[in-house]
Amino acid sequence: MSVLDVRVAEYLRLRRALGFTLTEPGHLLPQFVAFLDAADAQKITVELAVAWARLPEGVQPAHWAHRLGAVRGFARWLATIEPATEIPPADVFATRQQRRTLYIYSSAEVAALVQAARQLRPPLRAATHEALFGLLACSGMRVGEAISLARTDVDLTHGIVTVRHPKLDRERLLPLHLSATEALRRYAAERDRLCPAPRCDAFFVSTLGVRLTMAGVDHTFTRLATSTGLRTATCKPRIHDLRHSVAVDILIDWYRNNDDDDGDEIAARLPLLSTFLGHVNPASTYWYVTAVPELMQLAADRLPDRLGQASGAGS
C-alpha cells in the first residue's frame, strides 16, 4: 500500500466521520491513486489529475468535471499535510450547471391541484395524492422524502414528521401546522379503512398497498396539472416547484414582517431555512433570493440602509 493509499483512507474516514457518505469519491480516489502509482508519481499534480479525469472517452465534459472534483476535494485536504500537492482548478472543463427557472405556485393553484387530486379514482388513490400534494405544498419536503416516509415517521399526536435521508446519513424534524396534522390524520384513517392489509409500512400507499414510486407520482401530477390548466405548452411547472414555493413564501414572509430591518436578521435566519429544507450546502438556500424577482426587490429595498451603515462606519 502506497503513502497516497493511506492518505486516501484517512481522508475518507475523516470526512465520513463528519457525516459525508462520499460514495463516488470512495470509488474514484483509489482508482486515481492507482493511476498515479502506474505513472510512478509521488505527488498530485494538476497535469496528472486532468489526464486521469479525461480517461473515459465518449462522455460529456460534466463527467470529467465530476471525476476531477473528487480529486480536488482530496487534494485540498492533502495540501495541508503535503504542501507540494497541486490542487486542480475548478474551471478546467467547460461545464456550467443551468438551474431551471422556478415556478412559484399561488395558494389558489395549490388548492386547485389538491381539489383535482380529490377527484381521482379509485378512492384510495385520490386520498393518497390529495394528502401527499398537500404535505409537499406546506412542508417543502422533497417528493422522494415524502414517499419514503414510514408510518412511524409521522407523529400525528405532536404534529412532527421525521425526514430520513439515507444517502446523507442524517435526519431532520419538520413541525407541521395543526391543519396539516389534521389532514394527515384524516388520510391515515381513510387509508386504513380502504387498505386494511397493506404490503409495506409506508405512510403513503398505492392502490396495491405498496409504496408509491417517483414515476407514478410524477405521472399523476402531470395529468392533474394539465387538467387544471397549470401545465400548458409553454408553462410546465414541476412537482418539485412546490418545495421552491414553500421556501420562497417563507423568505417573503420574513422580509415583509421586518420592514425596519436592514437584512441582518433575515441573513441570520437563512441557516434555519437551510436546515428546514435539508440543504447540505447553504448556497442552495441563498439561491432563492436571486431567483425570484419579488425577493430581489425586497432585498434591494434594504440596500440604502445597508449602504448608510457602511458609510457611517467609514466616517
N, C-alpha and C positions, 0 to 999 in steps of 0.2 A: 504494500500500500504506500503510495507516494505521499509527500507532505501535503500536496493540494487535495488529495482524497481525504486526509484527516481534517483539513480546513473546511471542506465542503460539509463533512459530517458535523463539525462544530457549528457551522453557520446554520444549517437546517435545524439542529437541535435547539439552538438559541432562539431562532425565530418562531419555531413551533411552540416553545415554552411561553412565548408572548401571545399565543393564540392564533398564529397563522398556520394554515394547513400546508401551503407550499407544495401542492401535489405535482404540478407541472415542473417547477424547479427541482423537485426531488428526483424527477426522471431525467431532466435535461442536464443538470450540472455534472453528474457523474460521466455523462457522455462527453461533455466539454472537457473535463479533466483527462479523459482517455485520449481525446484529440490532442491535447497539449503534450501528454506523455509520448504519443506517437511522433510528435514533432520535436521531441527532446527539448521542450521548452520548460524553463524553471519558474516562469512568472507569467502573469496575464498581460498581454499586450493588446492594444486596440486592433492591430492588424490581424492577429490570430483569432480574436473574438469575432470580428466581422467575417473572416474566412469561414469559421465554423458555423456561424449563423446562416450563411448563404449556402450551406451544403445541400439542403433539399432543393431539387430542381422542379420546375413547373408549378411553383406555388406563388401566392401573392406576396408582395413586399411586407404586408402586415404579419405574415407568418415568420419571416426573417426577423422583423422588429420584435416579435414576441419572444423568440429564442434569445435575441441579444439582450432583451430586457431582463431575462433570468440571470444572464451573466453580469449585467450591470449592477443588479442588486447585490450579488455576491462580491463583486469587485469593490464596491463601495465599502462593504464591511471589511474585506481583506486588506484594503489600503490602510486601515487604522492599525494593522498588525505588520503588514509588509509594505512599507512606503513606496517600493519600486513598482507596485501594482498599477497598471494603467486602467482607468475607468472609461469604458466605451461611451461616447456621447449619445444623446437621445435622438438626434436628428440624422442618423446615418442613412436610414431608409425613408423614402418619400411616402410616408403614411400620415394620414390625418383623420382622426375619428370625427365623423359628422353626426352630431346629435340631431334627432328628429325634432321638428317644431312641436311644442306642447299644444295639446288641446285641453282647455280648461272648461270643464262641464259647469253649467249653471245648475242651481237647485232644481229648476223645472225640468231640465234634461235628465237629471238623475232620477227624479220622480217618474218621468215617462218611461225610462228604462226599467225601473223596478215594477211599474204597473204592467208593462209588456211581458215581463217575466212571469207575472202572476197569471197570465192567460195561457201559459204553456200547458201542454198535455203530455203525459198523464199528470195527476195532481202532485205526485212526489217530485217530479221534475220541476214543476212550477214552484213548489215551496222551496226546493233546494236553491234554485237560481235566484229567486227573489231574495232569500236570506244572504246568499253569497255576494250578490252585487251590492246589496245594502251594506254589508260589512266592509267591503272594499271601499265603498264611497265615503264611509265615515271614519275608517281606521287608517287608511293609507297603506295597508298591507299589500305585499306582492301577491299575485294570483297563486304562485306556487306555494307560498307560505300558507295561504288560506285553505287550499285544497289538501294540504299536508296535515292540517290540524287533526289531532286525535280528540276524542270526546273528553278525555281528562285534561286537555289543554284549555278548555273553555270553562271557566269558573262562572256559572250563571248565578251563583249566590252573591259573590262580591263584584261581579262585572269586570273580570280581568281575563285577558287572553294571553297565554304563554306561547310566544312565537319561537320555534326552534329552527336553527339553521345548521344542519349537519355539515355542510361544506365549510363553514367558518368555525364550527365547533363552538357556537355561542347561542345564547337565547336572550330574549328581551320580553318584558311585560308590557302589555298595552291595556290601559284602563279604558273602559267603554262608557259611553253616556247611558243613562238609565233607559232611554228609549231604545238604544241599540241592544242592550241586555235583554229587555223585554221582547224585542223582535226575535232574538236568537232563542229565547225561552219558548216562544210560541212555535218556532220552527222545530226545535228539538221534540216538542210534544207531538207535532204533526208527523215528523219523521218517524218517531217510534210507533205511531199508530198505523202509518202506511207501510212501514218496513219493520215489523217486529222482530225479524230474524236476519239482521244484516250479516254480510260475509266479511266485514272488516270493522275496525274500531274508529273509522274516520268520522269526524263530526258532520261533514257534508257528504252525502251518499247519492249515488245514481239510482236509477230505477231498478238496477240489478242488485242493489245493496252493496256495491263496491265503491271504492274511492273514485272521485271524479278525475278526469285527465285534462291536461292543459289543452290538448287539441279539441276535446269535446266542449270545454268551456268557451274557448275562443270561437268555435263554430256557432255556438248558441248566441254568444254576444254579437257576432257579426250579423246574424239573422235578425236579432232584436233591434240592433242599431239601425239597420236598413229599414225595417218595418216602421220605426218611429220617425224616420226622416233624419236621424243624426248622421247617418253614413250616406254619402252621395258619391257621385263620380269624381268630384273634386275635393270633397272633405271626408277623410277617413280616420276618425278618432279611434283610438285603441282602448282596450280594456285597461291597459297599464296606465293610461292617462287619468284614470280615476285616482290613482296614487299621487300623480302630479297635482291633481286638483286639490287634494287634501293638503298637501304641503304648501301650495300657493295660498289657499284660503287662510291657513294658519299665519303665514307671514303677513298677508294683507291685514288680517285682524290685529296683529301685533303693531304694525305701523299705524293703523287708524286709531288705535287706543293709546298711542304715545305721541300725541300731537306736539307736545312741548319737548320731546326728546330729540337729541341730535343723532341718534342711531346707535349710541354706545350700548344701551340696554338691549336693543334688538340683536346687535352683534354678539353680545354675551349669551343670548338665548339660543343662537344657532346650533351650538353643540348639543343642546337639549333636543332640538328638532332632528339633528343627525341621529341621535340615539333612538328617538321615537320611530324614525323611518328605517332604522337598521343600516344606515350608511356606514361603511368601513372608512371611506375617505370623505372628510368634511367638505372637500371641494365639490362633491356631488350635491351637497345641500346649498352651497353658495351659488351654484349654477342657476338655481331657480330665480334668484334676484335679477340676474341679467337676461333671463329667458322670457320674462313676462313684462310687457310694456308698462302695465299699471304699477308693478313693483318698482321698476326703474324710475317712474315718475315720483312715487312716494319716497324713494331713496334720494332722488335729486332734490326734492323739496327741503331736505335736511342739510343739503350741501352748504348753503350760506352760513348756517350756524356752525358747521364744522370748520369752514374757512375762517369765520370770525374768531373762533377759539384759537386756531393756529396762528392767526395774525396777532392776537393778544399775547400769546405765549412768546412770539418772536420779539415783540416790543418790550 
